[in-house]
Amino acid sequence: MPDAISRYLLFPLLAISILAGGFLEETLWHRPKPTNQPKTYSAESQDVSTSKTENADDPAFSVKLIPPIKSEQEAADEANEKYEKRWNDWITIFVIGGGTLVILVSQLVVFGLQAHRLKQTIVKMDEVARGQTKDMGDSIREATRAADEMGKVATAINETVVINKGIMASQRDFWQRQMRAYMSIDIGTYFRQTKYGHWRFEFRPNIINNGQTPAYNVRVLSNCGLIESASSIANFDFTVNNENIRSSTTISPRQTKFQRIVFNRDATFSEIRRILRGELVFHVYGAIKYDDAFKEPRTTNFSFLILLPKNKRGAAVWLVTDSHNDAD
């Protein structure tokens, strides 16, 4: 700041010094010395004036005007007058020029200060702009890094959510598997009725709910027939007509009910002989349809081969086939 002001004031001060030097040189060194001698006029000047008067009417006479010779006093007075006039002129010039110069110098100083302040402001604004640009770049880079990290966090959260959903689904499925109803069918009893050479057979397997919750809307689709051997089960058609469904019921947990399955016609005497010899066996098969506590439809299939005893007091043999004995 002081260097800038000194640069701005150097040329005006130099101009003032030159003006003051010229003024002092003019006023002090060239000032005339005063004299007290009285004014005198020479005889020659008087003679010239007289001769001019006397010979004025002579046409052949030419007049040459010669300025009067000034005395030392007149010359000194004239010099003093010129000095005073010059002094007054210099005073006027100095006052007006000095005042103008002071005004110009003041304006120059003000303009210099304004320019200096403006330069400082521009430099400061440039520094601030550079700092803001750097800060903005750092902020953008930090925001980009944060966005990348947030993207990674979001990806991890998404993966965690997917994993948690899988865990929840597995837990829900595991819990449902533990709590749902499981319907199964087990061996039971049979009844044989004989009247006037007609034989009717009825089989009663037991239906059991092995689950922790009730089984709703339980329906049993069943059928009974005669087949020659177990080997014919491989290609057997286990389809049961839905018209055989009579009713539906609810079976509570750990509760057992029997299902009546009747051979749909009377067995002939020939078939009885073959049944007693083991050449024919009864085939009882079907499916249990029900809904568990979670409103999911379920099915349990069953298939038995039943070997009858040769007398009424013997027990029948219930054999589970290797086909159509599954559940969901």
Stockholm file with secondary structure:
# STOCKHOLM 1.0

chainA/1-328         MPDAISRYLLFPLLAISILAGGFLEETLWHRPKPTNQPKTYSAESQDVSTSKTENADDPAFSVKLIPPIKSEQEAADEANEKYEKRWNDWITIFVIGGGTLVILVSQLVVFGLQAHRLKQTIVKMDEVARGQTKDMGDSIREATRAADEMGKVATAINETVVINKGIMASQRDFWQRQMRAYMSIDIGTYFRQTKYGHWRFEFRPNIINNGQTPAYNVRVLSNCGLIESASSIANFDFTVNNENIRSSTTISPRQTKFQRIVFNRDATFSEIRRILRGELVFHVYGAIKYDDAFKEPRTTNFSFLILLPKNKRGAAVWLVTDSHNDAD
#=GR chainA/1-328 SS CHHHHHHHHHHHHHHHHHHHHHHHIIIIISCCCCCCCCCCCCHHHHHHHHHHHHTSSCTTCCCCCCCCCCCHHHHHHHHHHHHHHHHHHHHHHHHHHHHHHHHHHHHHHHHHHHHHHHHHHHHHHHHHHHHHHHHHHHHHHHHHHHHHHHHHHHHHHHHHHHHHHHHHHHHHHHHHHHHSCCEEEEEEEEEEEEETTEEEEEEEEEEEECSSSCEEEEEEEEEEEEESCGGGGTTCCCCCCGGGCCCCEEECTTCEEECCEECSSCBCHHHHHHHHHTSSEEEEEEEEEEECTTSCEEEEEEEEEEECCSSTTSCCEEEECSSSCCBC
#=GC SS_cons         CHHHHHHHHHHHHHHHHHHHHHHHIIIIISCCCCCCCCCCCCHHHHHHHHHHHHTSSCTTCCCCCCCCCCCHHHHHHHHHHHHHHHHHHHHHHHHHHHHHHHHHHHHHHHHHHHHHHHHHHHHHHHHHHHHHHHHHHHHHHHHHHHHHHHHHHHHHHHHHHHHHHHHHHHHHHHHHHHHSCCEEEEEEEEEEEEETTEEEEEEEEEEEECSSSCEEEEEEEEEEEEESCGGGGTTCCCCCCGGGCCCCEEECTTCEEECCEECSSCBCHHHHHHHHHTSSEEEEEEEEEEECTTSCEEEEEEEEEEECCSSTTSCCEEEECSSSCCBC
//
